[in-house]
Amino acid sequence: MTEELTFTMIKPDAVEKKHMASILSLIANAGFEIIAIKMKKLKLKEAESFYGIHKEQPFFSNLISFITRGPVVVAVLKKNNAVEDFRKLIGNTNPEKAENDTIRKRFATSVGENAIHGSDSLENAKNEISFHFSEKEIF
């Protein structure tokens, strides 16, 4: 296995409820190295671009309103099998269907306010990382 990079975003609902430290601790304890991290507030155009893949979906406007309502924490994570392992750690998008001890089971309240984002492929991880971070910000 080779080390991979993946991207995560702690969403406004989890930031508002002060779950950032707990979530970051779970990520680190699962063996992920945090090699870049920052807090930011997404501007409307930035959010629309980041979530452009969902533009035609009926939930798009609600998603954009949600993700821009407050700050998020974005991070680059490194680990062997990072993408797949991180998807397991965060759990199902629907917290009611998420396995126990996953981040979404512990911190999400609904499908729409599901606490955290994680890249679903190596290609998307690369794109999402470069969307939020310059090379000089990644250690």
C-alpha positions in Angstrom: 0.0 0.0 0.0 1.2 3.5 -0.7 0.4 6.7 1.1 -2.5 8.7 -0.3 -3.9 12.1 0.3 -7.5 12.9 0.9 -9.5 16.0 1.6 -12.0 16.7 4.4 -14.2 19.6 5.3 -15.7 20.0 8.8 -19.0 21.6 7.9 -20.7 24.7 9.5 -23.1 22.6 11.7 -20.1 20.9 13.4 -18.2 24.1 13.7 -21.2 25.9 15.2 -21.5 23.1 17.8 -17.8 23.3 18.7 -17.1 19.7 17.5 -13.9 20.6 15.6 -11.4 19.4 18.2 -13.3 16.2 18.8 -13.5 15.4 15.1 -9.9 16.3 14.5 -8.9 14.0 17.4 -10.9 11.1 15.9 -9.1 11.7 12.6 -5.7 11.7 14.2 -6.4 8.7 16.4 -7.5 6.8 13.2 -3.9 7.1 11.9 -4.4 10.1 9.6 -1.6 12.7 9.4 -3.0 16.3 9.0 -0.6 17.9 6.6 -2.6 21.1 5.9 -5.5 22.7 7.8 -7.3 26.0 7.9 -10.6 27.6 8.8 -12.4 29.7 6.2 -15.8 30.9 5.2 -16.8 30.0 1.7 -18.0 32.8 -0.5 -21.1 32.1 -2.6 -19.3 31.7 -5.9 -16.6 29.5 -4.3 -19.3 27.2 -2.8 -21.1 27.0 -6.1 -17.9 26.1 -7.9 -16.9 23.5 -5.3 -20.3 21.8 -5.4 -20.8 22.4 -9.1 -21.3 18.6 -9.7 -24.6 18.9 -7.8 -25.8 22.1 -9.7 -28.8 20.3 -11.3 -29.9 18.6 -8.1 -33.0 19.9 -6.3 -31.0 20.2 -3.1 -28.3 22.5 -4.6 -29.6 25.8 -3.3 -30.1 24.4 0.2 -26.6 22.9 0.1 -25.1 26.3 -0.9 -27.0 28.1 1.8 -25.9 25.6 4.4 -22.2 25.5 3.5 -21.9 29.3 3.3 -23.7 30.1 6.6 -20.6 29.9 8.7 -17.0 28.9 8.8 -15.7 25.5 7.8 -12.4 23.7 8.6 -10.7 22.3 5.5 -7.8 19.8 5.8 -5.5 17.5 3.8 -5.0 14.1 5.3 -2.3 11.5 4.6 -2.4 7.8 5.3 -2.1 4.5 3.5 -5.5 3.9 1.8 -6.6 7.3 2.9 -9.7 7.8 0.7 -11.3 4.5 1.5 -10.3 4.5 5.2 -11.6 8.1 5.6 -14.9 7.2 4.0 -15.3 4.4 6.5 -14.4 6.7 9.4 -16.9 9.4 8.5 -19.8 7.0 7.8 -22.9 7.1 5.8 -24.3 10.5 4.7 -27.4 9.7 6.6 -26.4 9.6 10.3 -29.3 7.2 11.0 -27.7 4.7 8.7 -24.1 5.4 9.8 -22.3 2.7 11.7 -21.6 3.3 15.4 -18.3 5.1 16.2 -18.3 7.0 12.8 -18.0 10.7 12.8 -21.4 11.2 11.3 -23.1 8.9 13.7 -21.6 10.9 16.6 -21.9 14.5 15.2 -24.4 14.7 12.3 -28.0 15.5 12.8 -29.4 14.8 9.3 -28.5 14.1 5.7 -28.4 17.8 5.0 -26.4 18.7 8.1 -24.0 15.8 8.2 -21.0 17.4 10.0 -18.2 16.4 7.6 -17.2 15.9 3.9 -14.7 13.4 2.7 -13.4 12.9 -0.8 -14.9 9.9 -2.5 -12.0 9.1 -4.9 -8.3 9.9 -5.4 -9.2 12.1 -8.4 -11.7 14.1 -6.4 -9.3 14.3 -3.5 -6.7 15.8 -5.7 -9.2 18.3 -7.2 -10.7 19.3 -3.8 -7.2 19.7 -2.2 -6.1 22.0 -5.0 -9.3 23.9 -4.8 -8.7 24.9 -1.2 -4.9 24.7 -0.8 -1.8 25.9 -2.7 1.2 23.6 -2.8 3.1 25.8 -0.3 0.3 25.3 2.3 0.7 21.5 2.3 3.4 20.1 4.6 
